[in-house]
Amino acid sequence: MGDSKIMSMGLQFKDRKFMLNGKEIWIMSGAMHYFRVMPEYWRDRMLKMKAGGLNTIETYVSWNLHEPEPGHFDFEGMLDLRRYIELAQELGLYVIFRPGPYICSEWDFGGMPSWLLKDPNMKVRSNYEPYQAAVKRFFNHLLPMIEDLQATRGGPIIMVQVENEYGSYHSDVSHLHFIADLLRHHGVQELLITSDNEHGMARAPFFKVALPTANLKKFDIELYKHITEIDSNFPFMVMEYWSGWFDHWAGEHKTETVDYHEEMVIEILKRQGSINFYMYHGGTNFGFMAGANYFGEYKADVTSYDYDAPLSEAGDLTPKYDKTRQLILEYVLKPQGITSLPDPPPNSPKNSYGTVEIKNFIPWNDILQLVTKTVQSQSVVTMEMLDLGNGYGQSYGYIVYRKTMNAGKHLSFTSMNDRAQVFVNSREVAVFETNSISLEVNTHIKQNDVVDIIVENLGRVNYIDAFSDMLNQQRKGLHGSVSLDNTELSDWKIFSLDFDKDFIKRVSSSQKWEKYEGSQDESTAGLYRSYLTVNDKPQDTFLKMKGWSKGIAIINGFNLGRYWNVGPQLTLFVPAPVLKTGQNEVVIFEQHKCGSSITFQDQPELGITK
């Protein structure tokens, strides 16, 4: 791949083969999402992918991270998409660009920003005009940034996807035309594609505009025929060969054997199929960005996106990597006269830093005093509908509803998303898990007792059944009303406990930290602090929260994500770039029962498999 920015023919196809600038190319691609991997590790991962025989890398684009507020954009640091694509070109990799705007990907709300839901009539993934206007604004900002990185301009981008698995969601092909027209309007000249299963392709046929590609875990001869029989020129490409799978909280750790992986890859390659391994390197759902599924019941995704992929969450080579590399060499490269591949970079060193004790804590009531985003409201409202003075509501974290009560015994509320805790005078009296049928608690509430209802957003649903309206119902918090002894309550103080960067800074510098001696009440929510001393150059490590219940862990202001003792995931990945030589501040928000120490170890614990 040259560095010149001259116009080229780009990617085309003929007689079931891809052609790039007139030369045949067999696309071997791997998915790695820049927003799930520390930018300091992009080069290492890409070099491992190239050493594994890949010639292409694929990435989604995370709208909700790039436009956290309407009209305010962020493409810095971990979100420096242009730098990511340019690095791929520097290392000799082509790029499959999948800008959504919906991406699924086990990512909160399928990558769409939650502020869309401030509109009570919102219809996402549709031609609803306010949704179209938001998409246009985002693409107006995004697409000019990558226009000159297309293959037809001498860049690495060879394919651009229109929406994502749209036929699995709806049949309104006019919406696909809207997205495709928007891409073309902004100068996208590359080959347009869609990706879906057989049912989705049949439900929303778009092959006259975009090449259909397959998503699958098990090779499906009917899906192969469906694509190749539409047009005798269409090449067969699996845009998502699911190399593993993702995990839900309270489930088992999903894996796929190397033998099965080998069998499926061979099935595709022996038909000259091109492949994008989804995932090749999964990375991590840092912070609050993990999504959820809803198929009869709500299931939230874990923090790790290891995916049992060829490269582990920490970027390590696996037996699946070795096998994939061997298969590509044997079936794809040797017939082209390429008999060897470069050695991959070594795995990054891992460190077992050991156990550190908790030093300080901030009790629950003092935490709320640090929250500056508060609202007085007659009724309870969801995160997205909060009036925070900025034209939109809260996106992530926790929402707290507080009220000074009259005496009573029976507290109930209509409905909630996703998980609620009830405190009376800062002490937990009830927990309502997701999918709870009864939202009632019998407790003795005295006159002037303070009740807090804490609702956690465990992740907005990112994938649903076809024609479901579930995506438009992803508002988090309390819905309807709250009653005491059948009398509806009003006049609430609502706290947006979102753990954004400003709040984390206030927590770190707060004067409310008290010395932790292990003697105070340990069965309620609180902030806890410890320090990890790193004497030499920092190395990757894994944080184990043994003895803790549920919450989030923050190191040097960086939110690693959720931990939860229900598993399967029992450790959080701590990339070396998060750490620094010297003292590292560890802040933990524990929702239930704290431990007295935390442990940094050199191996992950992702859970028990079947």
Secondary structure by P-SEA (a helix, b strand, c coil): cccccccccccccccccccccccccccbbbbbbcccccccaaaaaaaaaaaacccbbbbbbbcccccccccccccccccaaaaaaaaaaaabbbbbcccccccccccccccccccccccccccccccaaaaaaaaaaaaaacccccccccccccccccbbbcccccccccccaaaaaaaaaaaaaacccccccccccaaaaaaccccccbbbbbbcccccaaaaaaaaaccccbbbbcccccccccccccccbbbbbaaaaaaaaaaaaaacbbbbccccccccccccccccccccbbbbbcccccccccccccccccaaaaaaaaaaaaccccccccccccccccccccccccbbbbcccccaaaaaaacccccccccccccccccccccccccccbbbbbbbccccccccccccccbbbbbcccccccccccccccccccccccccbbbbbbbbccccccccccccccccccccccccccccccccccbbbbbcccccaaaaaaaaaccccccccccccccbbbbbbbbbbbcccccbbbbbbccccbbbbbccccccbbbbccccccbbbbccccccccbbbbbbbccccccccccccccccccccc
